[in-house]
């Protein structure tokens, strides 16, 4: 299962789009009014987008490396269709982004979008292939970056929807580092400190990089669509 599977076909390593199926179940079977999905996998969530592109009750947000996979999808111009216009936000980022860029994305685009849409439930397709050692991407995230983003998402879920927040595992292809990224997220979600130290954290020389101008420009380009997000405030 995974975020590349489209309604009519499997794509990538994915046969079923688990996040989209979960969203439909919440909307159609569980009586949930609105669902937001925040996909931080390094690849575009094309399947989730396709399944929910005309669904006004779902806000789909994908933060991904620009033109990585699929290379012909995931552009800022794709905003949803019909009554769902404004409910699809793509945030394509240049290769090389580290945690500082991801924090800016969340502060400047993701969290403001969630506050406008006011979901009753938040789903995170949580791929760890934006990590700094992943062979399938060219980003520079690390375990503390994922921990801090989880903290931001927990806070906005507490603010908007009673803490209803679910993480679904997606990609992540570095067998050395992915376990530490996943552990950081689970520690933050559970409040449990296992005492396990990520040996790659100090090794990663990108931890203290600042946001670069071309990265900021890409975030600004995506933030333009914030005004289109339906306001349920």
C-alpha positions as CSV (number, residue, x, y, z in Angstrom):
1,X,0.0,0.0,0.0
2,X,1.2,3.6,-0.6
3,X,0.6,7.0,-1.9
4,X,1.6,6.4,-5.5
5,X,-1.3,4.0,-6.3
6,X,-4.0,5.7,-8.4
7,X,-7.7,4.7,-8.5
8,X,-7.2,2.8,-11.8
9,X,-3.7,1.5,-11.5
10,X,-0.7,0.6,-9.3
11,X,2.2,3.0,-9.5
12,X,5.7,2.8,-8.1
13,X,5.9,0.3,-5.3
14,X,2.2,0.9,-4.5
15,X,-0.9,-1.2,-5.2
16,X,-3.4,0.4,-2.9
17,X,-3.5,4.0,-1.7
18,X,-3.8,3.5,2.0
19,X,-4.1,7.2,3.0
20,X,-6.8,7.8,0.4
21,X,-8.7,4.7,1.5
22,X,-8.5,5.7,5.1
23,X,-9.8,9.2,4.2
24,X,-12.8,7.7,2.3
25,X,-13.6,5.5,5.2
26,X,-13.5,8.4,7.6
27,X,-15.7,10.5,5.4
28,X,-18.2,7.9,4.2
29,X,-18.4,5.4,7.1
30,X,-17.3,7.2,10.2
31,X,-19.1,10.5,9.8
32,X,-16.0,12.7,9.8
33,X,-16.7,16.1,8.3
34,X,-13.2,17.0,6.9
35,X,-9.9,15.3,6.7
36,X,-6.5,16.8,6.0
37,X,-3.5,14.8,4.7
38,X,0.1,16.1,5.1
39,X,2.5,14.0,3.0
40,X,6.2,14.5,3.8
41,X,7.5,11.6,1.7
42,X,10.3,12.8,-0.7
43,X,8.1,11.7,-3.6
44,X,4.9,13.4,-4.7
45,X,1.7,11.8,-3.4
46,X,0.2,11.4,-6.8
47,X,-2.2,8.6,-5.9
48,X,-3.6,10.4,-2.9
49,X,-4.0,13.5,-5.1
50,X,-5.8,11.6,-7.9
51,X,-8.2,9.8,-5.5
52,X,-9.3,13.0,-3.7
53,X,-8.8,15.7,-6.4
54,X,-12.5,16.5,-6.6
55,X,-13.3,15.9,-2.9
56,X,-14.0,19.2,-1.1
57,X,-14.0,17.5,2.3
58,X,-10.3,16.5,2.0
59,X,-7.3,18.8,2.0
60,X,-4.3,17.0,0.4
61,X,-0.9,18.5,1.0
62,X,2.3,17.0,-0.5
63,X,5.8,18.3,0.3
64,X,8.2,16.6,-2.1
65,X,11.4,17.0,-4.1
66,X,10.5,18.8,-7.3
67,X,10.1,16.5,-10.4
68,X,11.6,13.4,-8.6
69,X,8.8,10.9,-8.9
70,X,6.6,11.0,-10.7
71,X,8.5,13.6,-12.7
72,X,5.4,14.9,-14.5
73,X,3.3,15.5,-11.5
74,X,3.2,17.4,-8.2
75,X,3.1,21.0,-9.5
76,X,1.8,24.1,-7.6
77,X,-0.7,24.7,-10.4
78,X,-2.6,21.5,-9.4
79,X,-5.1,22.9,-6.8
80,X,-8.1,20.5,-7.1
81,X,-11.1,20.6,-9.3
82,X,-14.7,21.6,-9.2
83,X,-16.1,22.2,-5.7
84,X,-12.7,20.9,-4.4
85,X,-10.7,23.8,-6.0
86,X,-8.1,24.9,-3.4
87,X,-8.0,21.6,-1.5
88,X,-4.9,20.3,-3.2
89,X,-1.6,21.9,-2.2
90,X,1.7,20.8,-3.8
91,X,4.9,22.1,-2.3
92,X,7.7,21.0,-4.7
93,X,11.1,21.8,-3.2
94,X,14.6,21.9,-4.8
95,X,17.0,19.0,-4.0
96,X,19.2,19.6,-1.0
97,X,16.6,20.9,1.5
98,X,17.4,20.2,5.2
99,X,15.3,20.5,8.3
100,X,15.4,24.3,8.3
101,X,13.6,24.4,4.9
102,X,11.0,21.8,6.1
103,X,10.3,23.9,9.2
104,X,9.7,26.9,7.0
105,X,7.3,24.9,4.8
106,X,5.3,23.9,7.9
107,X,5.3,27.4,9.4
108,X,4.5,29.3,6.2
109,X,2.3,26.9,4.3
110,X,1.2,23.7,6.0
111,X,0.0,25.0,9.4
112,X,-1.7,28.1,8.0
113,X,-3.5,25.8,5.5
114,X,-4.6,23.5,8.3
115,X,-5.9,26.4,10.3
116,X,-8.0,27.6,7.4
117,X,-9.4,24.2,6.5
118,X,-10.0,23.1,10.1
119,X,-10.0,19.4,9.6
120,X,-11.7,17.0,12.0
121,X,-8.9,14.4,11.5
122,X,-5.3,14.7,10.2
123,X,-3.4,11.9,8.4
124,X,0.3,11.9,7.8
125,X,1.7,9.7,4.9
126,X,5.0,9.4,6.7
127,X,7.8,8.5,4.3
128,X,11.3,8.8,5.6
129,X,13.1,9.0,2.2
130,X,13.8,12.7,2.6
131,X,16.5,11.6,5.0
132,X,20.1,12.6,4.3
133,X,21.3,9.0,3.5
134,X,18.4,7.8,1.4
135,X,19.3,6.4,-2.1
136,X,15.8,7.4,-3.5
137,X,15.9,11.1,-2.8
138,X,18.3,14.1,-2.5
139,X,17.1,15.8,0.6
140,X,18.9,16.2,3.9
141,X,16.4,15.6,6.7
142,X,17.5,13.9,10.0
143,X,15.9,12.3,13.0
144,X,15.6,15.4,15.1
145,X,14.0,17.2,12.1
146,X,11.3,14.5,11.9
147,X,10.9,14.7,15.7
148,X,10.4,18.5,15.6
149,X,7.9,18.3,12.7
150,X,5.9,15.7,14.6
151,X,5.8,18.1,17.5
152,X,4.4,20.8,15.2
153,X,1.8,18.4,13.9
154,X,0.7,17.2,17.3
155,X,0.3,20.8,18.5
156,X,-1.9,21.8,15.5
157,X,-3.9,18.6,15.8
158,X,-4.5,19.4,19.5
159,X,-5.5,22.9,18.5
160,X,-7.9,22.0,15.7
161,X,-9.3,18.5,16.1
162,X,-8.8,17.1,19.6
163,X,-5.5,15.5,18.8
164,X,-6.9,13.2,16.1
165,X,-3.7,12.5,14.2
166,X,-2.6,9.3,12.4
167,X,0.8,8.5,10.8
168,X,0.9,5.9,8.0
169,X,4.3,4.6,6.9
170,X,5.3,5.3,3.3
171,X,8.8,5.3,1.7
172,X,12.2,5.1,3.3
173,X,15.1,3.1,1.8
174,X,18.1,3.6,3.9
175,X,18.1,0.6,6.3
176,X,20.7,2.3,8.5
177,X,18.9,5.6,9.2
178,X,15.1,5.0,8.7
179,X,14.7,3.1,12.0
180,X,16.0,6.1,13.9
181,X,13.7,8.5,12.0
182,X,10.7,6.2,12.8
183,X,11.8,5.9,16.5
184,X,12.0,9.7,16.8
185,X,8.4,10.1,15.5
186,X,7.1,7.3,17.8
187,X,8.9,8.7,20.8
188,X,7.3,12.1,20.2
189,X,3.9,10.7,19.6
190,X,4.0,8.5,22.7
191,X,5.9,10.7,25.1
192,X,8.3,7.8,25.8
193,X,12.1,8.5,25.7
194,X,13.7,5.1,24.9
195,X,17.2,6.5,25.5
196,X,18.3,5.3,22.0
197,X,20.8,7.7,20.4
198,X,20.8,8.2,16.6
199,X,24.5,7.6,15.7
200,X,24.0,9.4,12.4
201,X,22.7,12.6,14.0
202,X,26.0,14.1,14.9
203,X,27.6,12.7,11.7
204,X,25.1,14.7,9.6
205,X,26.9,18.0,8.7
206,X,23.7,19.5,7.4
207,X,22.0,19.9,10.8
208,X,22.8,23.6,11.2
209,X,22.4,24.9,7.7
210,X,20.2,28.0,7.3
211,X,17.4,28.4,4.8
212,X,18.8,29.3,1.3
213,X,17.2,31.9,-1.0
214,X,16.2,29.5,-3.7
215,X,14.6,27.2,-1.2
216,X,12.7,30.2,0.3
217,X,11.5,31.2,-3.2
218,X,10.1,27.7,-3.8
219,X,8.2,27.9,-0.5
220,X,6.8,31.3,-1.5
221,X,5.6,30.0,-4.8
222,X,3.6,27.3,-3.0
223,X,2.3,29.7,-0.4
224,X,0.5,31.7,-3.1
225,X,-2.2,29.0,-3.1
226,X,-3.0,29.5,0.6
227,X,-5.6,32.0,-0.4
228,X,-7.4,29.3,-2.4
229,X,-7.8,26.9,0.6
230,X,-11.4,26.9,1.8
231,X,-11.8,28.8,5.0
232,X,-13.9,26.9,7.6
233,X,-12.9,29.2,10.4
